[in-house]
Amino acid sequence: MGAGLGPPGEVGPRDWGAWPDEPRSGSPGRSGRERGRGDGLPASEGEAAGPAAGEPRSRRGRGSRRGERRSGGGSSGALPDGLLPDGPAEESPARRGAGADPQAVARAICLRLLTMAPRTRAQLAEALHKREVPQEAADAVLERFSEVGLIDDEAFAAAWVSSRHAGRGLARKALASELRHRGVDEETVKDAVEQLDPEQEAETARRLVRRKLSSTRGLDPAVRTRRLAGMLARKGYGPGLAFRVIREALEDDEAETAPFTEDSGYPLD
């Protein structure tokens, strides 16, 4: 798939910093005999010559080893793969100033962002704009990514509605607001939220109310209603559905917790 996005040789995985560094001379990975003693001699010659008169062997060896650790390879504290949060690595051709191919830069940034999480076309366009990618190059790359299916706002919106409703219990109104905030066009938003069945939305509201109902026991009915309605409103449920579900839940809860009396119709023995 990557070969179809542009001419070969422009930007590859090695350019994005996805490959480990090559072993360097003096790195901690070499054996002790190959490293030598830090005095420019092979291990065998250094051992034959021995330390100078009066010089402690242990101090000389410790100092040379410490020098090797300071000058050798190893972790530099950067990201393990050398990648930036929203673009290619600093050493890649896509970051080499005016000589870089703008489309190579745009491809590297988009691929990096899509690897971390699904994105809408508007989100990728905003990222390219912030990185000062020329508009013509950005449009060309975004169009190509849409053609090959790497960008699909319809699929993104459908998956978002399904996931956020199941995981967070969000209603259509809240889901539509989140999709608009991510740059999805209005027609796509409408198609996505209409996939949520009204009865499924009502059942989710009942489940949310039942989950919170026990924490409101002992409060005034008006207070209980207000707290439950506020919870549903924050998740995007309209007042009509919210108050109907809350009324049903409160009636069922009162029936279950009502004290047993002689007038209940059940025999005492």
Secondary structure, 3 states (H helix, E strand, C coil): CHHHHCCCCCCCCCCCCCCCCCCCCCCCCCCHHHHCCCCCCCHHHHHHHCCCCCCCHHHHHHHHHHHHHHHCCCCCCCCCCCCECCECCCCCHHHCHHHCCHHHHHHHHHHHHHHHCCCCHHHHHHHHHHCCCCHHHHHHHHHHHHHCCCCCHHHHHHHHHHHHHHHHCCCHHHHHHHHHHCCCCHHHHHHHHCCCCHHHHHHHHHHHHHHHHHHHCCCCHHHHHHHHHHHHHHCCCCHHHHHHHHHHHHHHHHHHHCCCCHHHCCCCC
